[in-house]
Amino acid sequence: MQILKNSNFRALSKIAGMKPEEVIELVKKSGLSGRGGANFPTGLKLEFTRSSQGEKYVIANADEGEPGTFKDKLILEKNPNNVIEGMIIAGYAIGSSKGYLYLRGEYSYLKNKLQKVINNAKKIADKLKIYFDIEIISGAGAYICGDETAIIESVEGKRGNPRLKPPFPANQGLFNKPTLINNVETLANLPLIILDKSWNNSFRLFSLSGNITKPGVYELESGASLKKLINLGKPKNKIKAVYFGCSGGCLPYEDIALNNEAVKEKGAMLGSCAIIAVDEKHNIVDVATNIAKFFEYESCGKCTPCREGTMRVLELLEKISLKKAANEDLELLEELCRVINETSLCGLGQSSTAHITTALKYFRKEFTDKLK
Ligand code: SF4
């Protein structure tokens, strides 16, 4: 796998002879974009943060909480050097001397290993006169802390609630200072971009799980066929649907290209490339109810549409499951999904209903079959 090539801190020696602007230019030319799901061009983000005034920070988002996503875990376990080196490179590029690695609570078993890598990297960087300190902050298991502004609140020692944007972190982030926040996979690619001319921007890591016998992380080119990926997972039964994590929605299983454009055209979102396969032995209403329980539990409660809406959505889905719902309930569910999507404050609420709207689009019969 390209992402597991250990750069062994050699990129630090190379950037020590470069100007920060040259590093940013190299990242811009590489075409790297955020691999946490947002796809924002990384070079531009570096440039924006560099051009902001004052003390700056780097945050590595290792709070991988999207159900079905476990690619960052693989990188942190197998190639932590590149993540830490990537943070130092990012710090050097934007002019920062302090970084925080925000580690998902469930990944705390990796803390000692990561601390050793940080200590080792610091010795090498200091010798090169690149001064950058990294602190590990453990999350407490809240899904919302995958949101960049909620991470900032959490690192500041507050409850992890999202902030309204703008201002964006590149202007006003941690302690109200310019802050660069990037996901683990994005940062781990930076040393490879600096060192390796053959680095390929089209490789993507797909976390594959669900009703298959070989779940795991597969590295394929962006645009690879969904069928190829599902076959690698060796399903036992006929697959009828694929979910893009819990927030990207679902599509009927057909051979589409795995890239943002193709998935979006069908009404779903590829996001962080988590694919959950669902076979024909499972009912989509049951899947929807399970996912709705997740969002109802994880809503941080800051805004009304999400806090109240996710509860009402769950109630309606449970009513449908119990065959106590009428057609008006289904119409109410659709209306509620639209309102939650349009009025919630952050990405969690906005995307919490995509799995229902896409399921109603493609698997409506499974819902109407359960009406009284
Ligand atoms: S949308 Fe949900 S998670 Fe986001 S701020 Fe509102 S209540 Fe919190």
Residues whose N, C-alpha, C, O or C-beta is under 5 A from the ligand:
A	BS01	SF4	I144 P162 E298 S299 C300 G301 K302 C303 C306 R307 S344 L345 C346 L348 G349 Q350
